[in-house]
Amino acid sequence: MFAHRVGRNALAAIVALSLFGAAPGVSHVQAVPGISVLLDDVGLQFDAAPRIEKGVTYVPFRTVGQALGIEIAWNGKTQTVQAAGSVKGETVEVLLHVGSKTATVNGKQVKLAAAPIQREGRVLIPLSSFSAQFGVGVSWNQSTRTVSLVSPQKEMHLRAFYAVQSFQERDLVSSMNSVAYGWSRIDRDGQFTLEGDEYRMPAAAGEVTPQSLVQDAANQGVRPYLMVYALDGSGELTRMLSDSSMRQKSIDGIAAAVKENGFGGIVLDFEGLGFKLDAVEQQKLFNQYVKELKNAVASDISLSIAVPPLNGAYKGYDYKTLASVADDLIIMAYQYNPVGTKAQVPEPNSLVEQAIKLALEAGVPKQKLLLGISLGSEKPDSVDDKLGLAKRYDLKGAAFWRLGLFRAYNSGMESAVHASAIKETES
């Protein structure tokens, strides 16, 4: 993505946006073949193809405005467009008049490169001027005939998974809103445990203890979650969910571990449901477990659930019901690449976007959805594509697997993440 940011002030043409679709019965301007528009390196789909008129490139603004979270109002009587958004937490209001090169930005007059115009029922806005008001980067690649837009940095909820190997990156905890400590699991006998090879409560090292790490996070205003991992590889997770005694024992164990170690939340990462066994039945079992767990912990303990994407192979998850019970869902939109793919081959943006759309269509409110991003797959110039999708669909935020990978492959990962998104300021 960074390559598209170079030379944004040396555009070969003024890029403009169309505010509204064509009126009924009005013919479209001739589409120009081969022109594409990218937002954060992911293509935008329009109801009308981008076109050029007298050297000016136009694209439908409705799609772009929605993707950037900009509110648009059109006053046909006064021939004005009112746009409202925010840049770095500050509200920006822009008033544009058809035929006028002068815009009003937060009450002050600003000169535009070109005046908004109206053509065949469409209001066209010069993007090179308008985008500057909302911090949107713009560049034009003549050889590929591509308009590239870069969304501004946005506040969102950021969560990182802190595995046993994440101790060296503990200084990054303060840059997150929440951290999920991967220190427990449901074992292959269906028992909750804080011990094991993969997921375990780490041993104390002098004055540094698991409890002190959790407390340090809480003292910095970062909510600490206990992550509980389970896998249905041999049906062990289903056996636990199906047995009322085993189910209650695991819930009691989780509740006790949360209380005794000072966690402020729980992340359930129960994987493998709905692959071989009856998906609908497993959905019912998991729904019941989640409801029982929610009722077993204090009301101030947050509950989060990590779920596979709906365009994946595992169908044992009732997104809508889980979202109605939990405080948020983490959609693990990764592992799309073939088994054996080397590290840092970015996940396909098209499949990640599809996973987001399917989750929203399934009934998960956007304010409850965190986009899971595997840093083991991404590079600094691809991780912001995924964050761009989280911004495009106005999701609650993103969850990174895992904290220990921020610096493992490339020190640029940390700066790339925070160039696109920063932790939200919570009241």
Secondary structure, DSSP 8 states (H G I E B T S, - for coil): -GGGGTTTTS-SS-EEEE-S---TT-------TT-EEEETTEE---SS--EEETTEEEEEHHHHHHHHT-EEEEETTTTEEEEEEEETTEEEEEEEETT-SEEEETTEEEE-SS--EEETTEEEEEHHHHHHHTT-EEEEETTTTEEEEE---EEEEEEEEE-GGGGGGGGGGGGSSEEEEEEEEE-TTS-EES-SSSS-----BTTB-HHHHHHHHHHTT-EEEEEEEEE-TTSHHHHHHH-HHHHHHHHHHHHHHHHHHT-SEEEEEEE-TTSSS-HHHHHHHHHHHHHHHHHHS-TTSEEEEEE--TTSS-----HHHHHHHSSEEEEE----S-TT--TT----HHHHHHHHHHHHHTT--GGGEEEEEETTT--HHHHHHHHHHHHHTT-SEEEEE-GGGTTTS-THHHHHHHHHEEE----
